[in-house]
């Protein structure tokens, strides 16, 4: 099993777990079947009722914190019975103790959180079951509550398994050389080091080593951040294009949507005005 720690800023990281040899249970098989059926609704035109429901449902799922998606990717103890070791893949700019400490704090924090909300979602199931107003229309509030019960259950047990692996020492922090070069700028030859004569001439020029932020491909969320203190104090290190390139390098289909979702949530959080 591999866990990828991708710094979006120096202090905010996107996370993705790629399980290996995980044994799916009946519950995870049922969830996979339900997810496959839900995905087929993407084919419906957006101006139909199915298309509108799918669009709204996806917007709700995008609001779920990326930490929850990450913990759901970690197999439960029953699913991951064959998992004896986890490789934690990071760039060299992150220290091993820093990464392990943050993952342990995340697991310890999320176990009671998801336990609480799993129970609350269960309590809401009888209430949401009353929303069947039209027999021919599925009861979407009930199904969404059911999804949240499963999601909190899976995230809670994933956090427990992660904590078990960390406490038992069944991990190795791997500083991936290519990923480290990415953050050092070696994989982005188009970014050149600015000299003293050019630093003051263009406010968008940045010292290389942190992906391609500040170049012409910067997205709207990065330009929005550029006007405030968050970007100056904790610069965004990767763009969506960088995430796509990393996914191609690691050759993991689930890597890109997971890291992209996390990146968008982190950038959106940084762009909020300070209180």
One Martini backbone bead per residue (centre of mass of N, CA, C, O) as a GRO file, in nm:
protein
  275
    1UNK     BB    1   0.099   0.034   0.020
    2UNK     BB    2   0.024   0.380  -0.073
    3UNK     BB    3   0.123   0.711   0.030
    4UNK     BB    4   0.049   1.042  -0.077
    5UNK     BB    5   0.247   1.345  -0.036
    6UNK     BB    6   0.122   1.665  -0.152
    7UNK     BB    7   0.229   1.975  -0.173
    8UNK     BB    8   0.055   2.276  -0.204
    9UNK     BB    9   0.187   2.372   0.044
   10UNK     BB   10   0.403   2.366   0.296
   11UNK     BB   11   0.139   2.317   0.516
   12UNK     BB   12  -0.037   2.185   0.270
   13UNK     BB   13  -0.177   1.859   0.202
   14UNK     BB   14  -0.211   1.614  -0.021
   15UNK     BB   15  -0.400   1.298  -0.031
   16UNK     BB   16  -0.314   0.946  -0.118
   17UNK     BB   17  -0.443   0.610  -0.160
   18UNK     BB   18  -0.283   0.295  -0.265
   19UNK     BB   19  -0.405  -0.002  -0.269
   20UNK     BB   20  -0.279  -0.335  -0.183
   21UNK     BB   21  -0.438  -0.634  -0.145
   22UNK     BB   22  -0.726  -0.571  -0.117
   23UNK     BB   23  -1.027  -0.698   0.037
   24UNK     BB   24  -1.337  -0.703  -0.054
   25UNK     BB   25  -1.636  -0.645   0.069
   26UNK     BB   26  -1.969  -0.636   0.059
   27UNK     BB   27  -1.985  -0.333   0.115
   28UNK     BB   28  -1.782  -0.235  -0.107
   29UNK     BB   29  -1.933  -0.366  -0.342
   30UNK     BB   30  -2.194  -0.209  -0.306
   31UNK     BB   31  -2.066   0.072  -0.334
   32UNK     BB   32  -1.951   0.028  -0.620
   33UNK     BB   33  -2.224  -0.021  -0.757
   34UNK     BB   34  -2.354   0.249  -0.680
   35UNK     BB   35  -2.135   0.428  -0.815
   36UNK     BB   36  -2.178   0.322  -1.102
   37UNK     BB   37  -2.475   0.407  -1.129
   38UNK     BB   38  -2.428   0.707  -1.074
   39UNK     BB   39  -2.226   0.760  -1.313
   40UNK     BB   40  -2.445   0.720  -1.545
   41UNK     BB   41  -2.583   1.007  -1.499
   42UNK     BB   42  -2.375   1.180  -1.666
   43UNK     BB   43  -2.523   1.126  -1.954
   44UNK     BB   44  -2.724   1.323  -1.883
   45UNK     BB   45  -2.870   1.593  -1.941
   46UNK     BB   46  -2.876   1.898  -1.766
   47UNK     BB   47  -3.199   1.955  -1.843
   48UNK     BB   48  -3.261   1.720  -1.674
   49UNK     BB   49  -3.346   1.573  -1.382
   50UNK     BB   50  -3.102   1.385  -1.370
   51UNK     BB   51  -2.885   1.596  -1.438
   52UNK     BB   52  -2.944   1.787  -1.199
   53UNK     BB   53  -2.898   1.582  -0.973
   54UNK     BB   54  -2.610   1.511  -1.044
   55UNK     BB   55  -2.488   1.793  -1.018
   56UNK     BB   56  -2.572   1.837  -0.723
   57UNK     BB   57  -2.438   1.584  -0.604
   58UNK     BB   58  -2.147   1.660  -0.686
   59UNK     BB   59  -2.138   1.925  -0.524
   60UNK     BB   60  -2.166   1.786  -0.250
   61UNK     BB   61  -1.910   1.603  -0.274
   62UNK     BB   62  -1.704   1.845  -0.307
   63UNK     BB   63  -1.753   1.937   0.007
   64UNK     BB   64  -1.602   1.712   0.097
   65UNK     BB   65  -1.345   1.646   0.265
   66UNK     BB   66  -1.043   1.520   0.161
   67UNK     BB   67  -0.978   1.352   0.414
   68UNK     BB   68  -1.213   1.155   0.379
   69UNK     BB   69  -1.128   1.033   0.112
   70UNK     BB   70  -0.857   0.928   0.210
   71UNK     BB   71  -0.964   0.737   0.440
   72UNK     BB   72  -1.140   0.565   0.242
   73UNK     BB   73  -0.890   0.445   0.083
   74UNK     BB   74  -0.834   0.300   0.332
   75UNK     BB   75  -0.825   0.006   0.444
   76UNK     BB   76  -0.955  -0.196   0.639
   77UNK     BB   77  -0.875  -0.448   0.841
   78UNK     BB   78  -1.038  -0.656   0.668
   79UNK     BB   79  -0.927  -0.560   0.387
   80UNK     BB   80  -0.607  -0.526   0.510
   81UNK     BB   81  -0.480  -0.806   0.607
   82UNK     BB   82  -0.226  -0.798   0.387
   83UNK     BB   83  -0.121  -0.538   0.524
   84UNK     BB   84   0.223  -0.477   0.643
   85UNK     BB   85   0.289  -0.217   0.458
   86UNK     BB   86   0.377   0.138   0.418
   87UNK     BB   87   0.428   0.373   0.165
   88UNK     BB   88   0.554   0.708   0.203
   89UNK     BB   89   0.519   0.949  -0.041
   90UNK     BB   90   0.768   1.206  -0.088
   91UNK     BB   91   0.924   1.483  -0.077
   92UNK     BB   92   1.226   1.611   0.051
   93UNK     BB   93   1.098   1.872   0.196
   94UNK     BB   94   0.991   1.646   0.382
   95UNK     BB   95   0.985   1.520   0.686
   96UNK     BB   96   0.933   1.232   0.845
   97UNK     BB   97   0.826   1.335   1.123
   98UNK     BB   98   0.623   1.532   1.001
   99UNK     BB   99   0.447   1.329   0.848
  100UNK     BB  100   0.378   1.130   1.079
  101UNK     BB  101   0.256   1.338   1.273
  102UNK     BB  102   0.024   1.431   1.086
  103UNK     BB  103  -0.109   1.154   1.039
  104UNK     BB  104  -0.166   1.094   1.337
  105UNK     BB  105  -0.341   1.343   1.395
  106UNK     BB  106  -0.554   1.284   1.187
  107UNK     BB  107  -0.651   1.013   1.296
  108UNK     BB  108  -0.719   1.105   1.589
  109UNK     BB  109  -0.929   1.324   1.496
  110UNK     BB  110  -1.124   1.143   1.299
  111UNK     BB  111  -1.243   0.914   1.464
  112UNK     BB  112  -1.455   1.075   1.640
  113UNK     BB  113  -1.585   1.236   1.413
  114UNK     BB  114  -1.700   0.992   1.240
  115UNK     BB  115  -1.853   0.859   1.470
  116UNK     BB  116  -2.055   1.087   1.520
  117UNK     BB  117  -2.167   1.123   1.218
  118UNK     BB  118  -2.265   0.836   1.181
  119UNK     BB  119  -2.487   0.848   1.397
  120UNK     BB  120  -2.642   1.094   1.287
  121UNK     BB  121  -2.705   0.965   1.010
  122UNK     BB  122  -2.870   0.731   1.128
  123UNK     BB  123  -3.091   0.912   1.263
  124UNK     BB  124  -3.181   1.032   0.966
  125UNK     BB  125  -3.307   0.794   0.812
  126UNK     BB  126  -3.608   0.795   0.908
  127UNK     BB  127  -3.661   1.084   0.812
  128UNK     BB  128  -3.576   1.055   0.506
  129UNK     BB  129  -3.790   0.826   0.442
  130UNK     BB  130  -4.035   1.051   0.427
  131UNK     BB  131  -3.952   1.177   0.122
  132UNK     BB  132  -4.171   1.005  -0.030
  133UNK     BB  133  -4.375   1.161  -0.262
  134UNK     BB  134  -4.290   1.010  -0.530
  135UNK     BB  135  -4.281   0.693  -0.645
  136UNK     BB  136  -4.096   0.748  -0.918
  137UNK     BB  137  -3.905   0.891  -0.714
  138UNK     BB  138  -3.633   0.887  -0.562
  139UNK     BB  139  -3.492   0.894  -0.234
  140UNK     BB  140  -3.236   1.106  -0.197
  141UNK     BB  141  -3.203   1.173   0.104
  142UNK     BB  142  -3.169   0.878   0.189
  143UNK     BB  143  -2.924   0.804   0.008
  144UNK     BB  144  -2.737   1.023   0.119
  145UNK     BB  145  -2.740   0.927   0.411
  146UNK     BB  146  -2.630   0.647   0.345
  147UNK     BB  147  -2.365   0.751   0.228
  148UNK     BB  148  -2.270   0.892   0.492
  149UNK     BB  149  -2.253   0.647   0.665
  150UNK     BB  150  -2.042   0.499   0.495
  151UNK     BB  151  -1.827   0.722   0.485
  152UNK     BB  152  -1.777   0.740   0.793
  153UNK     BB  153  -1.711   0.446   0.836
  154UNK     BB  154  -1.468   0.427   0.641
  155UNK     BB  155  -1.299   0.660   0.763
  156UNK     BB  156  -1.274   0.551   1.050
  157UNK     BB  157  -1.138   0.276   0.974
  158UNK     BB  158  -0.903   0.403   0.820
  159UNK     BB  159  -0.785   0.558   1.062
  160UNK     BB  160  -0.736   0.310   1.239
  161UNK     BB  161  -0.540   0.168   1.044
  162UNK     BB  162  -0.333   0.392   1.025
  163UNK     BB  163  -0.264   0.402   1.327
  164UNK     BB  164  -0.169   0.109   1.345
  165UNK     BB  165   0.068   0.132   1.142
  166UNK     BB  166   0.218   0.357   1.295
  167UNK     BB  167   0.242   0.222   1.581
  168UNK     BB  168   0.388  -0.049   1.451
  169UNK     BB  169   0.595   0.045   1.214
  170UNK     BB  170   0.440  -0.008   0.917
  171UNK     BB  171   0.668   0.191   0.771
  172UNK     BB  172   0.787   0.407   0.487
  173UNK     BB  173   0.974   0.679   0.400
  174UNK     BB  174   0.963   0.810   0.062
  175UNK     BB  175   1.191   0.990  -0.133
  176UNK     BB  176   1.114   1.090  -0.427
  177UNK     BB  177   1.315   1.192  -0.677
  178UNK     BB  178   1.119   1.310  -0.889
  179UNK     BB  179   0.946   1.472  -0.689
  180UNK     BB  180   1.178   1.642  -0.582
  181UNK     BB  181   1.253   1.772  -0.854
  182UNK     BB  182   0.990   1.912  -0.899
  183UNK     BB  183   1.024   2.108  -0.648
  184UNK     BB  184   1.313   2.213  -0.761
  185UNK     BB  185   1.269   2.245  -1.098
  186UNK     BB  186   1.402   2.015  -1.285
  187UNK     BB  187   1.110   1.949  -1.442
  188UNK     BB  188   1.120   2.284  -1.520
  189UNK     BB  189   1.300   2.437  -1.761
  190UNK     BB  190   1.119   2.703  -1.814
  191UNK     BB  191   1.230   2.776  -1.532
  192UNK     BB  192   1.411   3.054  -1.446
  193UNK     BB  193   1.651   3.221  -1.290
  194UNK     BB  194   1.643   3.517  -1.144
  195UNK     BB  195   1.787   3.813  -1.163
  196UNK     BB  196   1.845   4.129  -1.053
  197UNK     BB  197   1.727   4.266  -1.327
  198UNK     BB  198   1.427   4.098  -1.310
  199UNK     BB  199   1.281   4.104  -1.035
  200UNK     BB  200   1.161   4.411  -1.058
  201UNK     BB  201   0.999   4.386  -1.348
  202UNK     BB  202   0.830   4.123  -1.230
  203UNK     BB  203   0.584   4.025  -1.003
  204UNK     BB  204   0.551   3.711  -1.118
  205UNK     BB  205   0.822   3.631  -1.041
  206UNK     BB  206   0.979   3.323  -0.944
  207UNK     BB  207   1.140   3.107  -0.774
  208UNK     BB  208   1.245   2.823  -0.841
  209UNK     BB  209   1.099   2.488  -0.722
  210UNK     BB  210   0.765   2.554  -0.758
  211UNK     BB  211   0.687   2.478  -1.018
  212UNK     BB  212   0.440   2.692  -1.226
  213UNK     BB  213   0.394   2.924  -1.061
  214UNK     BB  214   0.363   3.242  -1.235
  215UNK     BB  215   0.281   3.164  -1.494
  216UNK     BB  216   0.063   3.162  -1.765
  217UNK     BB  217  -0.106   2.903  -1.628
  218UNK     BB  218  -0.240   3.044  -1.420
  219UNK     BB  219  -0.504   3.044  -1.228
  220UNK     BB  220  -0.761   3.206  -1.079
  221UNK     BB  221  -0.696   3.121  -0.786
  222UNK     BB  222  -0.402   3.228  -0.794
  223UNK     BB  223  -0.466   3.526  -0.866
  224UNK     BB  224  -0.633   3.580  -0.616
  225UNK     BB  225  -0.402   3.519  -0.406
  226UNK     BB  226  -0.185   3.732  -0.503
  227UNK     BB  227  -0.338   3.981  -0.341
  228UNK     BB  228  -0.255   3.826  -0.080
  229UNK     BB  229  -0.101   3.688   0.199
  230UNK     BB  230  -0.113   3.376   0.167
  231UNK     BB  231   0.086   3.354  -0.081
  232UNK     BB  232   0.332   3.494   0.054
  233UNK     BB  233   0.349   3.293   0.306
  234UNK     BB  234   0.202   3.031   0.129
  235UNK     BB  235   0.275   2.903  -0.144
  236UNK     BB  236   0.177   2.770  -0.431
  237UNK     BB  237   0.318   2.467  -0.583
  238UNK     BB  238   0.063   2.368  -0.761
  239UNK     BB  239  -0.099   2.269  -1.043
  240UNK     BB  240  -0.312   2.105  -1.243
  241UNK     BB  241  -0.091   2.025  -1.443
  242UNK     BB  242   0.094   1.893  -1.237
  243UNK     BB  243  -0.102   1.672  -1.152
  244UNK     BB  244  -0.116   1.536  -1.429
  245UNK     BB  245   0.188   1.466  -1.444
  246UNK     BB  246   0.201   1.293  -1.189
  247UNK     BB  247  -0.006   1.082  -1.279
  248UNK     BB  248   0.162   0.988  -1.522
  249UNK     BB  249   0.409   0.897  -1.357
  250UNK     BB  250   0.248   0.693  -1.156
  251UNK     BB  251   0.004   0.546  -1.294
  252UNK     BB  252  -0.275   0.665  -1.145
  253UNK     BB  253  -0.605   0.723  -1.187
  254UNK     BB  254  -0.682   0.828  -0.879
  255UNK     BB  255  -0.482   1.062  -0.829
  256UNK     BB  256  -0.590   1.317  -0.971
  257UNK     BB  257  -0.875   1.362  -0.837
  258UNK     BB  258  -0.768   1.369  -0.544
  259UNK     BB  259  -0.557   1.604  -0.567
  260UNK     BB  260  -0.738   1.812  -0.703
  261UNK     BB  261  -0.948   1.837  -0.480
  262UNK     BB  262  -0.752   1.923  -0.259
  263UNK     BB  263  -0.639   2.173  -0.395
  264UNK     BB  264  -0.903   2.332  -0.424
  265UNK     BB  265  -0.967   2.343  -0.119
  266UNK     BB  266  -0.710   2.487  -0.027
  267UNK     BB  267  -0.729   2.739  -0.206
  268UNK     BB  268  -1.011   2.827  -0.108
  269UNK     BB  269  -0.923   2.862   0.189
  270UNK     BB  270  -0.698   3.079   0.136
  271UNK     BB  271  -0.905   3.291  -0.012
  272UNK     BB  272  -1.009   3.360   0.244
  273UNK     BB  273  -1.076   3.599   0.445
  274UNK     BB  274  -0.951   3.738   0.709
  275UNK     BB  275  -1.065   3.796   1.046
   0.00000   0.00000   0.00000
